[in-house]
Amino acid sequence: MSSENWKTAITKIEPGKIHVRGYNITDVMEKLSYAETVFLILKGELPSKAEAELMNAILVASIDHGATPPSVLGTRTVMSGGNSLNAAVAGGVLVIGDTHGGAIEQSAKIMQEWAEKDTDASTTASQLVDWLKENKRRMPGFGHRLHKIDPRTAKLFEIADKHGYSGKHIELCKALEKTLAEKTGRQLPINVDGAIAAVISDMGFDWRLGKGFFIISRVPGLIAHAYEEKTREKPMRKLGPLPFEYDGPDEREIE
Ligand SMILES: CC(C)(COP(=O)(O)OP(=O)(O)OC[C@H]1O[C@@H](n2cnc3c(N)ncnc32)[C@H](O)[C@@H]1OP(=O)(O)O)[C@@H](O)C(=O)NCCC(=O)NCCS
């Protein structure tokens, strides 16, 4: 092999042979679940039993959240314009950004930086909330428009607890919920993005993979919406859940 070749450590392919992170794909097909294989390809190693169950729960948790999220509206709008399934799904994925699906990445970044501090979880949480207030920032992964308690958060932590799986990021995340309530006077529940951020951080994933977990989970939901739009709705229908009004300039002429 020439040293000038560019390198990849993900999958080795030779005629009749496929090895993902060193494991024969046929063994992976027989012995690993989809969630375990996602863990393997992103982390490079096999998950423990607890990590396998948690990864499965993470991938299921964000699969769909009804017809209103921006990515779903993106997918349906592209499909409604008369495009193909792949274009509609890509349109939805492109809508995912810092304020939709991005909280996992942002929350994991902050938790990974702050959990390095040499203080216990509640002291770190207290310093972090002060820092957020000083910088007029919100803590990503906390608060929800609809859910007072996000059922997906509770389930993820229940699975983690069942296995005694609790590292410094999960501890910091739970301490933050308490401290935010004390210091802001608001109940800001850990939302599913915050819980996922804490769990993947304890699993040792880099925060820069954060949006990836959301995308892997949400794509099947987007495919279902694209297909339903195509097979159930009129093309180019009026899309969008809310009425709106125009408040721009009155009609005018170019002089
Ligand atoms: C999700 C979210 C948009 C829901 O917001 P909401 O319930 O409509 O609440 P509002 O945006 O009206 O905020 C109400 C107050 O709570 C505060 N607040 C809301 N979420 C907060 C957070 N995560 N951290 C700190 N303060 C927060 C706001 O600053 C605001 O305070 P103010 O009235 O003094 O200005 C909001 O909680 C948020 O921005 N969370 C962080 C981003 C995030 O996790 N997104 C993923 C959602 S699944």
Ligand as a Chemical Component Dictionary entry (heavy atoms), coordinates in Angstrom:
data_LIG
# 
_chem_comp.id                   LIG 
_chem_comp.type                 NON-POLYMER 
_chem_comp.pdbx_formal_charge   0 
_chem_comp.three_letter_code    LIG 
# 
loop_
_chem_comp_atom.comp_id 
_chem_comp_atom.atom_id 
_chem_comp_atom.alt_atom_id 
_chem_comp_atom.type_symbol 
_chem_comp_atom.charge 
_chem_comp_atom.model_Cartn_x 
_chem_comp_atom.model_Cartn_y 
_chem_comp_atom.model_Cartn_z 
_chem_comp_atom.pdbx_ordinal 
LIG C1  C1  C 0 -37.135 24.484 24.003 1  
LIG C2  C2  C 0 -37.441 25.953 24.259 2  
LIG C3  C3  C 0 -37.343 26.746 22.929 3  
LIG C4  C4  C 0 -38.856 26.050 24.819 4  
LIG O1  O1  O 0 -39.056 27.360 25.152 5  
LIG P1  P1  P 0 -40.395 27.925 25.828 6  
LIG O2  O2  O 0 -40.930 26.930 26.801 7  
LIG O3  O3  O 0 -41.283 28.395 24.743 8  
LIG O4  O4  O 0 -39.862 29.111 26.676 9  
LIG P2  P2  P 0 -39.350 30.540 26.202 10 
LIG O5  O5  O 0 -38.420 30.463 25.027 11 
LIG O6  O6  O 0 -40.533 31.445 26.048 12 
LIG O7  O7  O 0 -38.531 30.970 27.493 13 
LIG C5  C5  C 0 -39.183 31.271 28.726 14 
LIG C6  C6  C 0 -38.140 31.678 29.738 15 
LIG O8  O8  O 0 -37.395 30.523 30.166 16 
LIG C7  C7  C 0 -36.003 30.711 29.932 17 
LIG N1  N1  N 0 -35.457 29.479 29.387 18 
LIG C8  C8  C 0 -36.079 28.622 28.536 19 
LIG N2  N2  N 0 -35.264 27.596 28.238 20 
LIG C9  C9  C 0 -34.111 27.818 28.910 21 
LIG C10 C10 C 0 -32.896 27.102 28.991 22 
LIG N3  N3  N 0 -32.721 25.965 28.309 23 
LIG N4  N4  N 0 -31.920 27.600 29.756 24 
LIG C11 C11 C 0 -32.101 28.752 30.451 25 
LIG N5  N5  N 0 -33.231 29.472 30.430 26 
LIG C12 C12 C 0 -34.215 29.019 29.655 27 
LIG C13 C13 C 0 -35.929 31.819 28.868 28 
LIG O9  O9  O 0 -34.724 32.533 28.956 29 
LIG C14 C14 C 0 -37.113 32.667 29.215 30 
LIG O10 O10 O 0 -36.758 33.529 30.252 31 
LIG P3  P3  P 0 -37.205 35.083 30.232 32 
LIG O11 O11 O 0 -38.726 35.039 30.205 33 
LIG O12 O12 O 0 -36.646 35.626 31.502 34 
LIG O13 O13 O 0 -36.623 35.667 28.991 35 
LIG C15 C15 C 0 -36.448 26.553 25.276 36 
LIG O14 O14 O 0 -36.609 25.902 26.512 37 
LIG C16 C16 C 0 -35.015 26.505 24.795 38 
LIG O15 O15 O 0 -34.556 27.420 24.079 39 
LIG N6  N6  N 0 -34.252 25.431 25.212 40 
LIG C17 C17 C 0 -32.880 25.309 24.824 41 
LIG C18 C18 C 0 -32.756 24.745 23.428 42 
LIG C19 C19 C 0 -33.190 23.282 23.336 43 
LIG O16 O16 O 0 -32.948 22.487 24.221 44 
LIG N7  N7  N 0 -33.827 22.936 22.239 45 
LIG C20 C20 C 0 -34.293 21.584 22.005 46 
LIG C21 C21 C 0 -35.755 21.484 22.216 47 
LIG S1  S1  S 0 -36.326 19.816 22.139 48 
# 
loop_
_chem_comp_bond.comp_id 
_chem_comp_bond.atom_id_1 
_chem_comp_bond.atom_id_2 
_chem_comp_bond.value_order 
_chem_comp_bond.pdbx_ordinal 
LIG C1  C2  SING 1  
LIG C2  C3  SING 2  
LIG C2  C4  SING 3  
LIG C2  C15 SING 4  
LIG C4  O1  SING 5  
LIG O1  P1  SING 6  
LIG P1  O2  DOUB 7  
LIG P1  O3  SING 8  
LIG P1  O4  SING 9  
LIG O4  P2  SING 10 
LIG P2  O5  DOUB 11 
LIG P2  O6  SING 12 
LIG P2  O7  SING 13 
LIG O7  C5  SING 14 
LIG C5  C6  SING 15 
LIG C6  O8  SING 16 
LIG C6  C14 SING 17 
LIG O8  C7  SING 18 
LIG C7  N1  SING 19 
LIG C7  C13 SING 20 
LIG N1  C8  SING 21 
LIG N1  C12 SING 22 
LIG C8  N2  DOUB 23 
LIG N2  C9  SING 24 
LIG C9  C10 SING 25 
LIG C9  C12 DOUB 26 
LIG C10 N3  SING 27 
LIG C10 N4  DOUB 28 
LIG N4  C11 SING 29 
LIG C11 N5  DOUB 30 
LIG N5  C12 SING 31 
LIG C13 O9  SING 32 
LIG C13 C14 SING 33 
LIG C14 O10 SING 34 
LIG O10 P3  SING 35 
LIG P3  O11 DOUB 36 
LIG P3  O12 SING 37 
LIG P3  O13 SING 38 
LIG C15 O14 SING 39 
LIG C15 C16 SING 40 
LIG C16 O15 DOUB 41 
LIG C16 N6  SING 42 
LIG N6  C17 SING 43 
LIG C17 C18 SING 44 
LIG C18 C19 SING 45 
LIG C19 O16 DOUB 46 
LIG C19 N7  SING 47 
LIG N7  C20 SING 48 
LIG C20 C21 SING 49 
LIG C21 S1  SING 50 
# 
